[in-house]
Amino acid sequence: EYVIIGGEIVDRGHATVDIEDRGYQFGDGVYEVIRVYNGKMFTAREHLIRLQESAEKISIQIPYQPTELEEMLKGLIDKNNLSNGIIYMQFTRGESPRNHAFPHNVAPTFVAYTRKVDRPVSSMQEGVKAIFIDDIRWLRCDIKSLNLLGNLLAKQKAVEAGCFEAIQHRGDIVTEGSSSNVAIVKNGTVITHPANNLILNGITRQKVKQVCEQNKIPFEEKEFTIEDVLHADEVFLSGTTVEVTPIVEVEEKKISGGTPGQVTKKLQQLIMDEIVKECGT
Ligand code: PLP
């Protein structure tokens, strides 16, 4: 397996990062995960723009243009012969003697690697269970930062409860999953949290919005509550790795009779059409 480090493609065994890299010590960096279908990246441009935006929000300067980065990532996918899986990339603020304050004149550390991952076919077909959990994270969840402890603790709680995902909420308002966005369907309308500082504006969420608009499925970005989830006609997750995954049970209460709903299934198909358009079959 090959990886990218320092702008070069090298053997994974030869890639090293210093113990005083700020990503390692402080989580001082940003990342992206892009899905690869049929050897091609899906929505690469959107992910790379978001990466740029996340970096800007914490004053990390990425030394590549999005198109340049895209070419490097394509090179790695080809080199690793990846057909279906993910490509992960991160930029940290770089290596510097430990100090909370930003260092001067330090180059960001860039790392990228690929991993073969199957599509989550069975959970997409059958749906998954979720729990509710207090959203204890900071107030800049719009930044795709390496600081994921809040998300990790939420996911672990879900796993310990025998569930797939944790639906986070601030007060009564549902924000998002631990590594996905959450939407409900009520009377035919898809409702999801507005894209503000309290959630990551998922690329899949944006794709869902786009296909809803193109197919005259009502789509609203507005706050909804825990109660709304429990009384929703359908609930689903969206994300790069989960695509559109139905939630069929929350806190042991069945949603839409415990089976994936019609709107959710339609959205799965519409997203699949987008994947085929961009990546072929
Ligand atoms: N929210 C969080 C906290 C995430 O980590 C992710 C990443 O998968 C998402 C939402 C979904 O974003 P995307 O659709 O861009 O993968």
Boltz pocket constraint, residues with backbone or C-beta under 6 A from the ligand:
constraints:
  - pocket:
      binder: B
      contacts: [[A, 33], [A, 141], [A, 151], [A, 176], [A, 177], [A, 178], [A, 179], [A, 180], [A, 181], [A, 199], [A, 200], [A, 201], [A, 202], [A, 203], [A, 204], [A, 205], [A, 238], [A, 239], [A, 240], [A, 241]]
      max_distance: 6.0
